[in-house]
């Protein structure tokens, strides 16, 4: 079987920083409460008139700045997002059209915060089936459009941003090893967005905002991150001691700490950047991996474990050699 993995990555976050102190100034919360309960210090807000396709294009432009040939042979685009610009056209198609990939196959994937890693597994499958040669997988969100900015339970958690990866053939011994994908609608009522906000230019966001039972999601997250991480390690024939870096979904520092404890991997081997971006849903794993490669933590040939959870409730875990 061909080895398939990530050959290039990009990321983008909007410039506007919203700190915990900003929330403290306008609602019944404190900066200290937010940081101690979540680990989040600040997040980015896209602001009016910025759509998920803009964030996705920003991430792809970053990819092209790093490697102008990065999109060569890309024939399929997947955008994982819970905040598409519209139901159709797909945000994947909107991004493709702006980065010189018009004509490529393009579709959106909705698995909430698990979406980017789900997308990596779809990309691998398309390439191994011979359907695609290289696939651009984007995880991008403008969560501020669906999160009630007056609700202290949710507003403090979420931020806007995006990341992308080109998936293609890599040398033997590198790339994806195994994936575990799951979802269980029994947990659906704990985290939901009943209707998407039509955010095409000129459109008005409509419908109710996202709803969440934080305690239920917390308990679920710790369980499925731990279980799915252990499952994928077992499937790959690895032990936790073989893992150089865990790249988890960035929702809450306490969730991450409890989850990695369940597979006995120390926090010193876990990438955390939610302090600066909060929870950007389908973008978190891409942002964390891109930054950990940039700052030299993740190095050539290292063993990675990717784990995420989200609305669905859904979960995903993956092993890969960087
Ligand atoms: N400031 C001050 N008090 C607050 C705030 C706030 N911003 N938000 C909630 N509270 C209050 C609550 O109202 C509650 O008050 P009550 O006891 O009088 O009812 C109290 O703080 C304690 O609430 P808990 O739910 O026990 O607090 P907890 O320690 O569990 O932290 C949190 C809440 C941060 C939401 C946590 O449960 C969590 O992170 N859950 C997971 C959320 C998550 O990951 N969501 C996204 C998942 S996937 C996706 O991204 C789509």
Boltz pocket constraint, residues with backbone or C-beta under 6 A from the ligand:
constraints:
  - pocket:
      binder: B
      contacts: [[A, 28], [A, 29], [A, 30], [A, 33], [A, 34], [A, 37], [A, 38], [A, 112], [A, 113], [A, 152], [A, 153], [A, 156], [A, 157], [A, 191], [A, 212], [A, 213], [A, 214], [A, 215], [A, 217], [A, 218], [A, 221], [A, 251], [A, 252], [A, 279], [A, 281], [A, 309], [A, 310], [A, 311]]
      max_distance: 6.0
